[in-house]
Amino acid sequence: MLTLEEGRINTDHINSLAVITRDNYLVGDASLQFSRISFALEASTANPIFHQRYFSTPRYIQGTVCSLLAGGGAAIGNYYHWLLDSVPRLHLIQEAGLWDSIDYFLIYDRGHRFAVETLLELGIRDEQIIDMQGNAHLQAQRLVVTSAVRGRSQHAPLWAGRFMHQAFLPASEAYSFSPLVYVSRRDADFRHVRNETEVEKMLNTFGFRSYELSPLSVREKIALFAGARAVVGPVSAGLANILFCPPGTPLIEFLPRNFVVPDYLDLTSRLDMPHYPLISRPEAASGQKAFANRRADLTVDIQALQHTLRRALPRLVLA
């Protein structure tokens, strides 16, 4: 946690973020730079700010600005990265006793509706939410920055989950959803479940209901997952809402064979949630290498799903 008098931020929105002191030094711990080839984090000495020849005049903000910028997926409006890499920074602000001193909270784009909704749920006023649209260079009278929540983007800290529970769960009490939740991606542009009709038929026999997340408000998403006794769905940013699930809630995650990622295995282990990955059949995958096609559709093995449901929900019986 650092407060910089006349501090500046310069960003290309996705691959790099430079936090700069009044006397033009880079703050390495609060800046970031991703490799354009592997998307791995690089050393602060590789920040492209050192090779940048031209700068736009910074937009000057009178007052104290807290940066929630986290680069990568958070910059392009990915809900998972917003919840894991940006929002928990607010806990650090609270713990440092700086919350009441913040005049503005800086995000990438106010057009990301869920980001604005999330901050409003925490009591932040709409006029306090500013973004980087129109100018990638900003200077504040006082700039408050934190180091990365997940370090080198490896593991979500335990305190992040506890903060999300404490901060958001009281808002979920006015809604009622099925405790057995199937998260469908039929409202998404890619990574669909090819045999979703069969999947939903199987899940219905166990009492599951299907939900698409895009029509739901942030408060409704929180309520949906906070009341869940089990969650099933294909890998997606929307599954980040398991942050609001009670401990012990099992997650059955559908994974394309060529997009097997450990993100939710890591998260469930820290949230005390059983995790059951189901990897798609070989003939259903469009490639055999991990990350070959992040957008590939998948086909769920129905027999494997039924077996997994019986393991994950031993006290449920077929109707």
C-alpha positions as CSV (number, residue, x, y, z in Angstrom):
1,M,0.0,0.0,0.0
2,L,1.4,3.3,-1.1
3,T,0.2,6.9,-1.3
4,L,2.0,9.0,-3.9
5,E,1.8,12.8,-3.9
6,E,1.2,13.9,-7.6
7,G,1.5,10.2,-8.6
8,R,0.9,9.2,-12.2
9,I,-0.5,6.1,-14.0
10,N,0.2,5.3,-17.7
11,T,-1.3,2.2,-19.2
12,D,-1.9,0.4,-22.5
13,H,-4.9,-1.1,-20.7
14,I,-4.0,-4.8,-21.1
15,N,-0.3,-5.6,-21.2
16,S,1.2,-3.0,-19.0
17,L,0.6,-0.5,-16.2
18,A,3.2,2.0,-15.0
19,V,2.8,3.7,-11.6
20,I,5.2,6.7,-11.6
21,T,6.3,9.0,-8.7
22,R,6.3,12.8,-8.9
23,D,10.1,12.6,-9.6
24,N,9.6,10.1,-12.5
25,Y,10.6,6.8,-10.9
26,L,8.7,3.6,-11.7
27,V,7.1,1.9,-8.6
28,G,7.9,-1.7,-9.5
29,D,5.7,-3.4,-6.9
30,A,2.5,-1.5,-8.0
31,S,3.2,-1.6,-11.8
32,L,2.9,-4.6,-14.1
33,Q,4.1,-5.8,-17.5
34,F,2.9,-9.0,-19.3
35,S,4.9,-10.6,-22.0
36,R,3.1,-10.1,-25.4
37,I,4.2,-13.6,-26.4
38,S,3.5,-15.8,-23.3
39,F,1.3,-13.4,-21.3
40,A,3.6,-14.2,-18.3
41,L,4.5,-11.5,-15.9
42,E,7.9,-9.9,-16.5
43,A,10.3,-8.0,-14.3
44,S,9.6,-4.3,-13.7
45,T,12.7,-3.5,-15.8
46,A,10.8,-4.8,-18.8
47,N,8.0,-2.3,-18.4
48,P,7.4,-0.7,-21.8
49,I,7.3,2.7,-20.2
50,F,11.1,2.8,-20.5
51,H,10.9,2.6,-24.3
52,Q,7.9,4.9,-24.7
53,R,9.0,8.0,-26.6
54,Y,5.7,10.1,-26.6
55,F,3.2,10.7,-23.8
56,S,-0.2,12.3,-23.8
57,T,-0.7,15.1,-21.4
58,P,-2.0,13.5,-18.2
59,R,-5.5,14.1,-17.1
60,Y,-5.2,15.8,-13.6
61,I,-7.5,14.7,-10.8
62,Q,-7.8,17.0,-7.8
63,G,-8.1,14.9,-4.7
64,T,-7.2,11.3,-3.7
65,V,-7.6,8.6,-6.3
66,C,-7.5,4.9,-5.4
67,S,-6.4,2.7,-8.4
68,L,-8.2,-0.6,-8.9
69,L,-6.3,-1.3,-12.2
70,A,-5.0,-4.8,-12.5
71,G,-4.1,-5.3,-16.1
72,G,-4.7,-8.4,-18.1
73,G,-8.2,-9.8,-18.0
74,A,-9.4,-7.1,-15.6
75,A,-8.6,-4.5,-18.2
76,I,-10.7,-6.1,-20.9
77,G,-13.7,-6.6,-18.6
78,N,-13.3,-10.2,-17.5
79,Y,-15.5,-10.8,-14.5
80,Y,-13.2,-13.4,-12.9
81,H,-10.2,-11.0,-12.9
82,W,-12.3,-8.1,-11.7
83,L,-13.4,-10.2,-8.6
84,L,-10.0,-11.7,-7.9
85,D,-7.5,-9.0,-8.9
86,S,-9.3,-5.7,-8.5
87,V,-12.1,-5.8,-5.9
88,P,-10.0,-7.3,-3.0
89,R,-7.7,-4.2,-3.2
90,L,-10.6,-2.4,-1.4
91,H,-10.0,-4.7,1.6
92,L,-6.4,-3.4,1.8
93,I,-7.7,0.2,1.6
94,Q,-10.0,-0.6,4.6
95,E,-7.3,-2.3,6.6
96,A,-5.0,0.7,6.1
97,G,-7.7,3.1,7.4
98,L,-7.8,5.0,4.1
99,W,-11.4,4.3,3.0
100,D,-12.8,7.7,4.1
101,S,-10.0,9.6,2.6
102,I,-10.6,8.3,-1.0
103,D,-12.3,10.8,-3.3
104,Y,-12.3,8.6,-6.4
105,F,-11.9,5.0,-7.4
106,L,-10.2,4.3,-10.7
107,I,-11.3,1.5,-13.0
108,Y,-10.6,0.8,-16.7
109,D,-14.0,1.4,-18.1
110,R,-17.3,2.5,-16.7
111,G,-18.9,0.6,-19.6
112,H,-18.3,-2.6,-17.7
113,R,-21.6,-2.6,-15.9
114,F,-20.7,-5.3,-13.3
115,A,-17.7,-3.2,-12.2
116,V,-19.8,-0.2,-11.4
117,E,-22.5,-2.3,-9.8
118,T,-20.0,-4.0,-7.5
119,L,-18.6,-0.6,-6.3
120,L,-22.1,0.8,-5.7
121,E,-23.0,-2.3,-3.6
122,L,-20.1,-1.3,-1.3
123,G,-21.5,2.1,-0.8
124,I,-19.2,3.9,-3.2
125,R,-21.1,6.7,-5.0
126,D,-21.5,6.8,-8.7
127,E,-19.7,10.1,-9.0
128,Q,-16.7,8.6,-7.2
129,I,-16.1,6.0,-10.0
130,I,-13.8,7.3,-12.7
131,D,-12.1,5.4,-15.6
132,M,-9.2,5.6,-18.0
133,Q,-11.3,5.9,-21.2
134,G,-10.2,8.7,-23.5
135,N,-6.8,9.1,-21.8
136,A,-4.3,6.4,-20.8
137,H,-2.3,8.8,-18.7
138,L,-3.6,10.1,-15.4
139,Q,-2.1,12.2,-12.6
140,A,-3.7,12.6,-9.1
141,Q,-3.1,15.1,-6.4
142,R,-2.7,11.9,-4.3
143,L,-2.6,8.4,-5.8
144,V,-3.2,5.4,-3.7
145,V,-1.9,2.1,-5.1
146,T,-1.5,-1.5,-3.8
147,S,0.7,-4.4,-4.9
148,A,-1.0,-7.2,-6.8
149,V,-3.6,-9.2,-4.8
150,R,-2.4,-12.6,-6.2
151,G,1.3,-11.7,-6.4
152,R,2.4,-13.2,-9.8
153,S,-1.2,-14.2,-10.5
154,Q,-0.6,-17.7,-9.0
155,H,-2.8,-18.1,-6.0
156,A,-5.8,-16.3,-4.5
157,P,-5.1,-15.4,-0.8
158,L,-7.4,-16.7,1.8
159,W,-8.3,-13.1,3.0
160,A,-9.8,-12.3,-0.4
161,G,-12.5,-14.9,0.0
162,R,-13.3,-13.8,3.6
163,F,-13.5,-10.1,2.5
164,M,-15.9,-11.0,-0.3
165,H,-18.2,-12.8,2.1
166,Q,-18.2,-10.0,4.7
167,A,-18.6,-7.3,2.1
168,F,-21.3,-8.7,-0.1
169,L,-23.3,-11.5,1.5
170,P,-25.7,-9.2,3.4
171,A,-27.0,-7.9,0.1
172,S,-28.1,-11.4,-1.0
173,E,-30.7,-12.0,1.6
174,A,-33.7,-10.6,-0.4
175,Y,-33.5,-13.2,-3.2
176,S,-34.3,-16.9,-3.5
177,F,-32.9,-19.3,-6.1
178,S,-32.6,-23.0,-6.4
179,P,-29.8,-24.4,-4.1
180,L,-28.7,-26.7,-7.0
181,V,-27.3,-24.5,-9.7
182,Y,-26.3,-25.3,-13.3
183,V,-24.5,-22.3,-14.9
184,S,-25.2,-22.4,-18.6
185,R,-23.1,-20.6,-21.3
186,R,-25.9,-20.5,-23.9
187,D,-25.8,-16.7,-23.5
188,A,-22.1,-16.6,-24.3
189,D,-20.4,-16.2,-27.7
190,F,-18.2,-19.3,-27.3
191,R,-17.3,-22.4,-25.2
192,H,-20.8,-23.9,-25.4
193,V,-21.8,-27.3,-24.2
194,R,-22.7,-29.2,-27.4
195,N,-25.0,-31.7,-25.6
196,E,-26.4,-29.3,-23.1
197,T,-30.0,-30.6,-23.6
198,E,-28.8,-34.0,-22.4
199,V,-26.8,-32.4,-19.6
200,E,-29.8,-30.5,-18.3
201,K,-32.0,-33.5,-18.5
202,M,-29.6,-35.4,-16.3
203,L,-29.2,-32.5,-13.9
204,N,-33.0,-32.0,-13.6
205,T,-33.4,-35.6,-12.3
206,F,-31.2,-34.4,-9.3
207,G,-33.2,-31.2,-8.8
208,F,-30.9,-28.7,-10.6
209,R,-32.1,-25.6,-12.3
210,S,-30.3,-23.8,-15.1
211,Y,-29.3,-20.2,-14.9
212,E,-27.7,-17.8,-17.4
213,L,-25.6,-15.2,-15.6
214,S,-25.6,-12.3,-18.0
215,P,-29.2,-11.2,-17.3
216,L,-28.6,-11.1,-13.6
217,S,-27.4,-8.1,-11.6
218,V,-24.4,-8.4,-9.4
219,R,-26.6,-8.7,-6.3
220,E,-28.6,-11.5,-7.9
221,K,-25.4,-13.4,-8.8
222,I,-24.2,-13.1,-5.3
223,A,-27.6,-14.4,-4.0
224,L,-27.6,-17.3,-6.5
225,F,-24.2,-18.6,-5.4
226,A,-24.6,-17.7,-1.7
227,G,-27.6,-20.0,-1.5
228,A,-26.1,-22.8,-3.6
229,R,-25.6,-26.3,-2.2
230,A,-23.9,-27.4,-5.4
231,V,-22.7,-25.7,-8.6
232,V,-22.2,-27.3,-12.0
233,G,-21.0,-25.6,-15.2
234,P,-18.4,-25.2,-17.9
235,V,-15.2,-23.3,-17.1
236,S,-16.0,-19.5,-17.3
237,A,-15.4,-16.2,-15.6
238,G,-18.9,-16.5,-14.1
239,L,-17.8,-19.4,-11.9
240,A,-15.8,-16.8,-10.0
241,N,-19.0,-16.2,-8.1
242,I,-18.1,-19.4,-6.0
243,L,-16.4,-16.8,-3.9
244,F,-19.8,-16.3,-2.3
245,C,-20.7,-20.0,-1.8
246,P,-20.8,-21.5,1.7
247,P,-17.8,-23.7,2.6
248,G,-18.4,-27.3,1.6
249,T,-20.4,-26.5,-1.6
250,P,-19.1,-28.9,-4.4
251,L,-18.2,-27.5,-7.8
252,I,-18.5,-29.8,-10.8
253,E,-16.5,-28.0,-13.6
254,F,-16.7,-28.9,-17.3
255,L,-13.3,-28.4,-19.0
256,P,-12.6,-28.7,-22.7
257,R,-9.7,-31.2,-23.2
258,N,-7.6,-28.4,-24.8
259,F,-8.3,-25.8,-22.1
260,V,-7.6,-27.5,-18.8
261,V,-6.8,-24.7,-16.4
262,P,-6.1,-24.8,-12.6
263,D,-7.8,-21.6,-11.6
264,Y,-10.9,-23.1,-9.9
265,L,-9.0,-26.0,-8.4
266,D,-6.8,-23.3,-6.6
267,L,-9.9,-21.3,-5.6
268,T,-12.0,-24.1,-4.3
269,S,-9.1,-25.4,-2.2
270,R,-8.9,-22.1,-0.5
271,L,-12.6,-21.8,-0.1
272,D,-13.0,-25.3,1.4
273,M,-15.1,-26.5,-1.5
274,P,-14.9,-30.0,-3.1
275,H,-13.9,-29.7,-6.7
276,Y,-14.8,-32.3,-9.4
277,P,-13.3,-31.5,-12.8
278,L,-14.9,-33.3,-15.8
279,I,-12.6,-33.1,-18.9
280,S,-14.4,-33.4,-22.3
281,R,-14.1,-36.5,-24.4
282,P,-11.1,-36.6,-26.8
283,E,-13.2,-36.6,-29.9
284,A,-15.0,-33.5,-28.7
285,A,-11.9,-31.4,-28.5
286,S,-10.6,-29.3,-31.3
287,G,-6.9,-29.9,-30.3
288,Q,-4.9,-31.8,-27.8
289,K,-2.6,-29.1,-26.4
290,A,-3.6,-27.0,-23.4
291,F,-4.5,-23.5,-24.5
292,A,-4.8,-24.6,-28.1
293,N,-8.2,-23.0,-28.4
294,R,-9.7,-21.2,-25.4
295,R,-12.9,-20.7,-27.2
296,A,-13.6,-24.4,-28.1
297,D,-17.0,-25.9,-27.4
298,L,-17.1,-29.2,-25.4
299,T,-19.2,-32.3,-25.0
300,V,-19.9,-33.7,-21.6
301,D,-19.7,-37.4,-20.9
302,I,-23.2,-38.0,-19.5
303,Q,-22.2,-41.3,-17.7
304,A,-19.2,-39.5,-16.1
305,L,-21.5,-36.7,-15.0
306,Q,-24.0,-39.0,-13.4
307,H,-21.2,-40.8,-11.5
308,T,-19.7,-37.5,-10.4
309,L,-23.1,-36.2,-9.2
310,R,-23.6,-39.3,-7.1
311,R,-20.1,-38.8,-5.5
312,A,-20.6,-35.1,-5.0
313,L,-24.1,-35.3,-3.7
314,P,-24.4,-38.6,-1.8
315,R,-27.5,-37.6,0.1
316,L,-29.5,-36.8,-3.0
317,V,-31.5,-39.6,-4.7
318,L,-33.1,-39.6,-8.1
319,A,-36.8,-38.5,-8.1
